[in-house]
Amino acid sequence: MNTFYVITNYQKDPEFKTANLIRDYLAGRGKKCYIQQCGKDRPGGQYKYTDARKIPKDVDGVLVLGGDGTLLQAARDLVECSIPLLGINMGTLGYLAEIEHTSITPALDKLIDGDFSIESRMMLQGTALHQGRQLLRDIALNDIVIRRNGKLRVLDFNIYVDDVFLTSYSADGIIVATPTGSTGYNLSAGGPIVAPQASLILLSAVAPHTLNSRSIVLPDNVEIAIEISAKHDTDMDGAEATFDGDTSVRMNSGDRIVIARSDRKVHMIKTRNTSFLEILRLKMANP
């Protein structure tokens, strides 16, 4: 790689100190590096943090300084660019970020020398509907979550797979996760951990009001429809569907969200030969 673009979480990298160190190091190796200076939220909903239109055409790789949340935002903003991303963890626990901030220089050397691989991650696309009218369509790298909004009251969900009724849940919410998102909210809710290279869809209930509720693993070529049942009145407080904990839409009784694998993928840079199982073991041993 010869040209780099740095996206930094300015709350975790005050005054762009680490970003500037990266730029200076790359310059010393004869490489070009741009640093994103704007950290404001998207105008008019076009992007969260990074305006992909401002990334120079010659950029070979994007370095994302922050935590898993920063990397998720960058992945969603840049999904149309197909530029590979390398996450550099500036926070605490991170499953998505490949490199810790103490190991930046060796990672940069590997990128320059071509000693890396690219790993593709599947994404989800979800469309929230009210009486057949589209409320919101968006994508997610980690998960799409439908949960209660407001007072502490149970929600009832009807789950359909390829238009065939599967099951009903009474729960605080439903998580639809990718393999990448299996170590996120899905894990906290008791869902299974899946290797990120896999291509499948996970369904996990949040605080289910039943003793026999289990997560469901589905192939990646199905279409899932989650309907908010009218068994309980949700119109008073409503429900909410969120995409990677970022964009959201209010939903009520009778509304549904249709979820399927997106045709877009996120490309992640891997500079280490450490297996997912070894990373998982280290994360679990050092929470």
Sine and cosine of phi, psi and omega as CSV:
sin_phi,cos_phi,sin_psi,cos_psi,sin_omega,cos_omega
0.00,0.00,0.62,-0.79,-0.03,-1.00
-0.88,-0.48,-0.42,0.91,-0.08,-1.00
-0.76,-0.65,0.75,-0.66,-0.11,-0.99
-0.81,-0.59,0.39,-0.92,0.06,-1.00
-0.74,-0.67,0.77,-0.64,-0.06,-1.00
-0.95,-0.31,0.81,-0.59,0.15,-0.99
-0.93,-0.36,0.84,-0.55,-0.06,-1.00
-0.83,-0.56,0.61,-0.79,0.14,-0.99
-0.99,0.15,0.96,-0.27,-0.16,-0.99
-0.93,0.38,-0.24,0.97,0.09,-1.00
-0.97,0.23,-0.48,0.88,0.01,-1.00
-0.99,-0.17,-0.23,0.97,0.05,-1.00
-0.77,-0.64,0.94,0.34,-0.07,-1.00
-0.83,0.55,0.69,-0.73,0.03,-1.00
0.86,0.51,0.33,0.95,0.06,-1.00
0.84,0.55,0.59,0.81,-0.06,-1.00
-0.88,0.48,-0.77,0.63,-0.02,-1.00
-0.93,0.36,-0.63,0.77,0.02,-1.00
-0.87,0.50,-0.67,0.74,0.01,-1.00
-0.93,0.38,-0.60,0.80,0.06,-1.00
-0.89,0.46,-0.65,0.76,0.03,-1.00
-0.90,0.44,-0.71,0.70,0.01,-1.00
-0.87,0.50,-0.69,0.72,-0.02,-1.00
-0.91,0.41,-0.64,0.77,0.00,-1.00
-0.91,0.42,-0.70,0.72,0.00,-1.00
-0.90,0.43,-0.63,0.78,0.04,-1.00
-0.88,0.47,-0.62,0.79,0.03,-1.00
-0.92,0.40,-0.39,0.92,0.06,-1.00
-1.00,-0.08,0.14,0.99,0.04,-1.00
0.99,0.17,0.35,0.94,-0.03,-1.00
-0.94,-0.33,0.34,-0.94,-0.03,-1.00
-0.98,-0.18,0.63,-0.77,-0.02,-1.00
-0.59,-0.81,0.79,-0.61,0.10,-1.00
-0.97,-0.26,0.55,-0.84,0.06,-1.00
-0.87,-0.49,0.80,-0.60,0.06,-1.00
-0.94,0.35,0.79,-0.62,-0.06,-1.00
-0.99,-0.16,-0.43,0.90,-0.07,-1.00
-1.00,0.04,0.77,-0.64,0.03,-1.00
-0.88,-0.48,0.34,0.94,-0.05,-1.00
-1.00,0.07,0.42,-0.91,0.03,-1.00
-0.92,0.40,0.30,-0.95,-0.09,-1.00
-0.87,0.49,0.64,-0.77,0.15,-0.99
-1.00,0.05,0.81,-0.58,0.04,-1.00
0.93,0.37,0.32,0.95,0.09,-1.00
0.98,0.21,0.26,0.97,-0.05,-1.00
-0.98,0.22,-0.55,0.84,0.00,-1.00
-0.37,-0.93,0.27,-0.96,-0.03,-1.00
-1.00,0.01,-0.75,0.66,-0.15,-0.99
-0.68,-0.74,-0.56,0.83,-0.10,-1.00
-0.84,-0.53,0.81,-0.59,0.10,-1.00
-1.00,0.08,0.97,-0.25,-0.08,-1.00
-0.87,0.49,-0.42,0.91,-0.02,-1.00
-0.93,0.38,-0.32,0.95,-0.03,-1.00
-1.00,-0.06,-0.02,1.00,0.03,-1.00
-0.99,0.16,0.83,-0.55,-0.02,-1.00
-0.84,0.55,0.53,-0.85,-0.08,-1.00
-0.92,0.39,-0.35,0.94,-0.07,-1.00
-1.00,0.01,0.09,1.00,-0.04,-1.00
-0.94,0.34,0.77,-0.64,0.00,-1.00
-1.00,-0.08,-0.50,0.87,-0.04,-1.00
-0.42,-0.91,0.48,-0.87,-0.01,-1.00
-0.93,-0.37,0.78,-0.63,0.06,-1.00
-0.98,-0.20,0.84,-0.55,-0.08,-1.00
-0.93,-0.37,0.92,-0.38,-0.01,-1.00
-0.99,-0.13,0.85,-0.53,0.01,-1.00
0.37,-0.93,-0.69,-0.72,0.07,-1.00
-0.84,-0.55,-0.28,-0.96,-0.01,-1.00
-0.89,0.46,-0.57,0.82,0.00,-1.00
-0.90,0.45,-0.67,0.74,0.03,-1.00
-0.90,0.44,-0.64,0.77,0.00,-1.00
-0.93,0.37,-0.62,0.79,0.06,-1.00
-0.88,0.48,-0.70,0.72,0.02,-1.00
-0.88,0.47,-0.70,0.71,-0.01,-1.00
-0.90,0.44,-0.66,0.75,-0.01,-1.00
-0.88,0.48,-0.67,0.74,0.00,-1.00
-0.94,0.34,-0.64,0.77,-0.02,-1.00
-0.92,0.38,-0.58,0.82,-0.15,-0.99
-0.97,-0.26,0.22,0.98,-0.12,-0.99
-0.88,0.48,-0.50,0.86,0.00,-1.00
-0.97,0.23,-0.29,0.96,-0.06,-1.00
-0.99,0.12,-0.45,0.89,-0.05,-1.00
0.88,0.48,0.43,0.90,0.07,-1.00
-1.00,0.08,0.76,-0.65,-0.01,-1.00
-0.92,0.39,0.54,-0.84,-0.07,-1.00
-0.90,-0.44,0.61,-0.79,0.15,-0.99
-0.85,-0.53,0.87,-0.49,0.02,-1.00
-1.00,0.04,0.74,-0.67,0.06,-1.00
-0.90,-0.44,0.91,-0.41,-0.14,-0.99
-0.98,0.22,0.89,-0.45,0.05,-1.00
-0.95,-0.30,0.08,1.00,-0.05,-1.00
-0.94,-0.34,-0.69,-0.73,-0.03,-1.00
-0.96,-0.27,-0.98,-0.21,-0.02,-1.00
-0.98,0.19,0.79,-0.61,0.03,-1.00
-0.58,-0.82,0.81,-0.58,0.05,-1.00
-1.00,-0.09,-0.49,0.87,-0.08,-1.00
-0.99,0.12,-0.64,0.77,-0.05,-1.00
-0.92,0.40,0.80,-0.60,-0.08,-1.00
-0.97,0.23,-0.59,0.81,-0.18,-0.98
-0.86,-0.51,0.65,-0.76,0.16,-0.99
-0.99,0.15,0.45,-0.89,-0.10,-1.00
-0.90,0.44,-0.30,0.95,0.03,-1.00
-0.99,0.16,-0.12,0.99,-0.07,-1.00
-0.86,-0.52,0.51,0.86,-0.10,-1.00
-0.94,0.35,-0.73,0.68,-0.10,-1.00
-0.86,0.50,-0.75,0.66,0.05,-1.00
-0.87,0.50,-0.58,0.82,0.02,-1.00
-0.92,0.40,-0.66,0.75,0.03,-1.00
-0.89,0.45,-0.63,0.77,0.04,-1.00
-0.87,0.49,-0.65,0.76,0.01,-1.00
-0.92,0.40,-0.63,0.78,0.03,-1.00
-0.89,0.45,-0.68,0.74,0.00,-1.00
-0.91,0.41,-0.62,0.78,-0.05,-1.00
-1.00,0.10,-0.05,1.00,-0.01,-1.00
0.98,0.22,0.30,0.95,-0.03,-1.00
-1.00,-0.05,0.94,0.33,-0.01,-1.00
-0.37,-0.93,0.19,-0.98,0.08,-1.00
-0.75,-0.66,0.24,-0.97,0.01,-1.00
-0.90,-0.44,0.77,-0.64,0.00,-1.00
-0.90,-0.44,0.81,-0.59,-0.01,-1.00
-1.00,-0.02,0.66,-0.75,0.01,-1.00
-0.86,-0.51,0.72,-0.69,0.03,-1.00
-0.95,0.30,0.40,-0.92,0.06,-1.00
-0.80,-0.60,0.26,-0.97,0.07,-1.00
-0.94,-0.33,0.52,-0.86,0.17,-0.99
-0.87,-0.50,0.74,-0.67,-0.01,-1.00
-0.79,-0.61,0.61,-0.79,0.03,-1.00
-0.80,-0.60,0.91,-0.42,0.04,-1.00
-1.00,0.05,0.72,-0.69,-0.11,-0.99
-0.79,-0.61,0.63,-0.78,0.13,-0.99
-0.81,-0.59,0.93,-0.36,-0.04,-1.00
0.79,0.61,0.68,0.73,0.04,-1.00
0.99,0.16,-0.11,0.99,-0.01,-1.00
-1.00,-0.08,0.74,-0.68,-0.03,-1.00
-0.95,0.31,0.81,-0.59,0.08,-1.00
-1.00,-0.05,-0.67,0.74,-0.03,-1.00
-0.31,-0.95,0.64,-0.77,0.17,-0.99
-0.79,-0.61,0.76,-0.65,-0.02,-1.00
-0.42,-0.91,0.07,-1.00,-0.01,-1.00
-0.87,-0.49,0.29,-0.96,0.00,-1.00
-0.52,-0.85,0.66,-0.75,0.10,-1.00
-1.00,0.02,-0.60,0.80,-0.02,-1.00
-1.00,-0.04,-0.90,0.43,-0.12,-0.99
-0.28,-0.96,0.32,-0.95,0.20,-0.98
-0.89,-0.46,0.81,-0.59,-0.10,-1.00
-0.85,-0.52,0.74,-0.67,0.11,-0.99
-0.92,-0.38,0.86,-0.50,-0.10,-0.99
-0.59,-0.81,0.23,-0.97,0.01,-1.00
-0.92,0.38,0.43,-0.90,0.01,-1.00
-0.71,-0.71,0.93,-0.37,-0.01,-1.00
0.89,-0.46,-0.75,-0.66,-0.08,-1.00
-0.92,0.39,0.36,-0.93,-0.01,-1.00
-0.97,0.24,1.00,-0.04,0.06,-1.00
-0.62,-0.78,0.56,-0.83,-0.06,-1.00
-0.95,0.33,0.51,-0.86,0.12,-0.99
-0.94,-0.34,0.51,-0.86,0.05,-1.00
-0.91,-0.41,0.77,-0.64,-0.06,-1.00
-0.85,-0.53,0.66,-0.75,0.19,-0.98
-0.95,-0.31,0.78,-0.63,-0.07,-1.00
-0.94,-0.34,0.78,-0.62,0.05,-1.00
-0.85,-0.52,0.63,-0.78,0.07,-1.00
-0.83,-0.55,0.88,-0.48,-0.08,-1.00
0.78,0.62,0.70,0.71,0.05,-1.00
0.93,0.36,0.18,0.98,0.06,-1.00
-0.95,-0.30,0.78,-0.63,-0.01,-1.00
-0.89,0.46,0.76,-0.65,0.00,-1.00
-0.97,-0.25,-0.84,0.54,-0.06,-1.00
-0.23,-0.97,0.12,-0.99,0.10,-1.00
-0.84,-0.55,0.55,-0.84,0.06,-1.00
-0.81,-0.59,0.62,-0.78,0.30,-0.95
-0.93,-0.36,0.91,-0.42,-0.14,-0.99
-0.34,-0.94,0.11,-0.99,0.09,-1.00
-0.97,0.24,-0.36,0.93,0.00,-1.00
-0.01,-1.00,0.10,-0.99,0.05,-1.00
-0.77,-0.64,0.72,-0.69,0.05,-1.00
-0.95,-0.32,0.81,-0.59,0.14,-0.99
-0.93,-0.37,0.93,-0.37,-0.18,-0.98
-0.85,-0.52,0.45,-0.89,0.18,-0.98
-1.00,0.05,0.16,-0.99,0.14,-0.99
-0.84,0.55,-0.62,0.78,0.06,-1.00
-0.86,0.50,-0.65,0.76,-0.02,-1.00
-0.99,0.16,-0.03,1.00,-0.03,-1.00
-0.90,0.43,-0.42,0.91,0.00,-1.00
-1.00,-0.07,0.17,0.99,0.02,-1.00
-0.99,-0.17,-0.80,-0.61,-0.01,-1.00
-0.86,0.51,-0.57,0.82,0.03,-1.00
-0.83,0.55,-0.68,0.74,0.01,-1.00
-0.91,0.41,-0.66,0.75,0.01,-1.00
-0.89,0.46,-0.49,0.87,-0.02,-1.00
-1.00,0.04,0.10,0.99,0.03,-1.00
1.00,0.01,0.22,0.98,0.01,-1.00
-0.98,0.21,0.22,-0.97,-0.05,-1.00
-0.96,0.26,0.43,-0.90,0.11,-0.99
-1.00,-0.09,0.75,-0.66,-0.06,-1.00
-0.81,-0.59,0.62,-0.78,0.07,-1.00
-0.86,0.51,0.72,-0.69,-0.12,-0.99
-0.90,0.43,-0.33,0.94,0.00,-1.00
-0.98,0.22,-0.22,0.97,-0.02,-1.00
-0.93,0.38,0.25,-0.97,0.03,-1.00
-0.74,-0.68,1.00,-0.07,0.00,-1.00
-0.35,-0.94,0.08,-1.00,-0.07,-1.00
-0.80,-0.60,0.72,-0.70,-0.02,-1.00
-0.95,-0.31,0.67,-0.74,0.10,-1.00
-0.87,-0.49,0.85,-0.52,0.02,-1.00
-0.70,-0.71,0.70,-0.71,0.04,-1.00
-1.00,0.06,0.57,-0.82,0.06,-1.00
-0.99,-0.14,0.88,-0.48,-0.01,-1.00
0.74,0.67,0.87,0.50,-0.02,-1.00
-0.92,0.40,0.59,-0.81,-0.01,-1.00
-1.00,-0.07,0.82,0.57,0.04,-1.00
-0.36,-0.93,0.39,-0.92,-0.05,-1.00
-1.00,0.00,-0.24,0.97,-0.11,-0.99
-0.89,-0.45,0.40,0.92,0.00,-1.00
-0.98,0.21,0.72,-0.70,0.02,-1.00
-0.72,-0.70,0.44,-0.90,0.11,-0.99
-0.92,0.39,0.45,-0.89,-0.01,-1.00
-0.85,-0.52,0.74,-0.67,0.04,-1.00
-0.95,-0.30,0.81,-0.58,-0.06,-1.00
-0.84,-0.53,0.44,-0.90,0.08,-1.00
-0.92,0.40,0.30,-0.95,-0.12,-0.99
-0.99,0.13,-0.03,1.00,-0.06,-1.00
-0.97,-0.23,0.27,0.96,0.00,-1.00
-0.98,-0.19,0.29,-0.96,0.11,-0.99
-0.92,-0.38,0.81,-0.59,-0.05,-1.00
-0.95,-0.30,0.75,-0.66,0.08,-1.00
-0.88,-0.48,0.81,-0.59,0.02,-1.00
-0.91,-0.41,0.88,-0.48,-0.04,-1.00
-0.95,-0.32,0.73,-0.69,0.06,-1.00
-0.99,0.11,0.92,-0.40,-0.09,-1.00
-0.95,0.33,0.43,-0.90,0.04,-1.00
-1.00,0.01,0.20,0.98,-0.01,-1.00
-0.86,0.52,-0.63,0.77,0.12,-0.99
-0.90,-0.44,0.55,-0.83,-0.02,-1.00
-0.98,0.20,0.95,-0.31,0.02,-1.00
-0.99,-0.15,-0.06,1.00,-0.08,-1.00
-0.91,0.42,-0.43,0.90,-0.02,-1.00
-0.91,0.41,-0.71,0.71,-0.04,-1.00
-0.91,-0.41,-0.49,0.87,0.03,-1.00
0.98,0.18,0.14,-0.99,0.11,-0.99
-0.89,-0.46,0.09,-1.00,-0.04,-1.00
-0.59,-0.81,0.72,-0.70,0.12,-0.99
-0.96,-0.29,0.78,-0.62,-0.02,-1.00
-0.85,-0.53,0.55,-0.83,-0.01,-1.00
-0.92,-0.39,0.93,-0.37,-0.04,-1.00
0.81,0.58,0.53,0.85,0.02,-1.00
0.92,0.40,0.27,0.96,-0.09,-1.00
-0.91,-0.42,-1.00,-0.05,0.01,-1.00
-0.92,0.39,0.51,-0.86,-0.05,-1.00
-0.51,-0.86,0.28,-0.96,0.03,-1.00
-0.54,-0.84,0.64,-0.77,0.05,-1.00
-0.98,0.21,0.60,-0.80,0.01,-1.00
-0.69,-0.73,0.39,-0.92,-0.02,-1.00
-0.69,-0.72,-0.03,-1.00,-0.01,-1.00
-0.81,0.58,0.71,-0.70,0.01,-1.00
1.00,0.01,-0.30,0.95,0.04,-1.00
-0.96,0.28,0.38,-0.93,0.04,-1.00
-0.61,-0.79,0.36,-0.93,0.09,-1.00
-0.79,-0.61,0.75,-0.66,-0.03,-1.00
-0.96,-0.27,0.81,-0.58,-0.13,-0.99
-0.80,-0.60,0.69,-0.73,0.05,-1.00
-0.49,-0.87,0.18,-0.98,0.08,-1.00
-0.90,0.43,0.71,-0.70,0.05,-1.00
-0.98,0.19,0.45,-0.89,0.10,-1.00
-0.99,0.15,-0.02,1.00,0.06,-1.00
-0.99,-0.12,0.49,-0.87,0.04,-1.00
-0.74,-0.67,0.41,-0.91,0.11,-0.99
-0.97,-0.23,0.69,-0.72,-0.03,-1.00
-0.95,-0.31,0.88,-0.47,-0.07,-1.00
-0.95,-0.31,0.69,-0.72,0.04,-1.00
-0.99,0.12,0.74,-0.68,0.07,-1.00
-0.89,-0.45,0.88,-0.47,0.01,-1.00
-0.96,-0.28,-0.07,1.00,-0.01,-1.00
-0.87,-0.49,0.45,-0.89,0.05,-1.00
-1.00,-0.04,0.16,0.99,-0.01,-1.00
-0.90,0.43,0.78,-0.63,-0.01,-1.00
-0.96,0.27,0.34,-0.94,0.05,-1.00
-0.87,0.50,-0.61,0.79,-0.01,-1.00
-0.91,0.42,-0.61,0.79,0.02,-1.00
-0.94,0.35,-0.66,0.75,0.06,-1.00
-0.87,0.49,-0.69,0.72,0.01,-1.00
-0.88,0.47,-0.67,0.74,0.00,-1.00
-0.89,0.45,-0.66,0.75,0.01,-1.00
-0.91,0.40,-0.66,0.75,0.00,-1.00
-0.91,0.42,-0.65,0.76,-0.03,-1.00
-0.96,0.30,-0.49,0.87,0.01,-1.00
-0.98,0.19,-0.39,0.92,-0.02,-1.00
-0.78,-0.63,0.94,0.34,-0.06,-1.00
-0.93,0.37,0.00,0.00,0.00,0.00
